[in-house]
Structure formats: C-alpha cells, structure tokens
Amino acid sequence: SDQGPVLFYPSVTYRRHKIMKISSVIVLSITALLAVKLDGVEASGGGYKLIKSKDDDDLCWGVSNVKDGARVKLVKCDDDEDEQLWDLDNGKIKNKDDDDFCIQVKAKENNGLRLRKCKNKSSQKWKYDKNNDNEWTPKKDDDLCVQHKGGGSPEKGDKLILKDCDGDDEQEWEWD
C-alpha cells in the first residue's frame, strides 16, 4: 500500500506538467488568434475614437444629431463631441452619443452613410483595413470604400458615400 502513492505522485506531476504545457499552448493559440482578429478588420475597436480624413486631419466623421436617418458627414474634429466618436463592435460602427445607433448603408456606389437603430443586418457590418489602405468598407462588398461626396479636397459638411475603391487619399481614414 506504500508503493501506491509513490508510483502515483510522479504520474500526477507528469500530468500536471503536461496539463500546464497544453494550457500554455491553448493560451498562446488564443492570444495569437486574438492578435490576428484585432489586427484584422472587423474586431472591436477597443473604445470610441475619432475617424479622421487622411487628406485633412481636422475633419472627422460626425452627425449633427444622433437620430434615425441622420447623415454621416465631415465635421471639424472635436474629441469632446460624442457625436464624432465611433467604435467598431462586432463589425458595427456605433456612435458614442447613443450606442443603439449604427452606421448603415446599402452596398451600392454613391449611397450615403446614415445612422439607423442597430440591428443584425448586413447593411450595418463594416471592415476597417488598418494594415493596408486605412479604408472602411461594407462587409457585404469590399470593393466599395467610404469617401466624402465632394471628391478632391475634403470640406466640412461633405456627406460620406460609397465609391469604388481606388486607393486615393480621399478613401483613407485614421481611426485613433
């Protein structure tokens, strides 16, 4: 009966070591997946931030009033204004002033971005490509990119619309 615990103890130590190794591998795998997901385009953004024009970093995405149907347009950046702060939450771009509202657009060229009550709709799913061109695209059609309606140099009041992605600065956005 004395030999039982002696033989059992190394087995427990071995199992504990093996479990710790397996746990470490699982944690590293999950960490790697999260890093890829966070570096990807539809992860949660980790807080509300301004979305600034790369052409003019004094201009940001914003709305005059957070309400159903409000147009998203370029406004003078002010990180104290909740109407200008956005978070990417499970692919949805939510507004800080009222996170029940998300940016929605039908994935078709020249369609404008509007605020709508958040629902599980494909027209409210977005991707942000931080690693390449800093483009915002509807998840449904990543050949379309958000840009200001005026084309050329952005101006305060320009509405945000979808256009075919062409890599121009007017389709690039800093999200910080």
Disulfide bonds with the S-S distance in Angstrom:
Cys60-Cys77 1.87
Cys102-Cys118 1.87
Cys145-Cys165 1.95
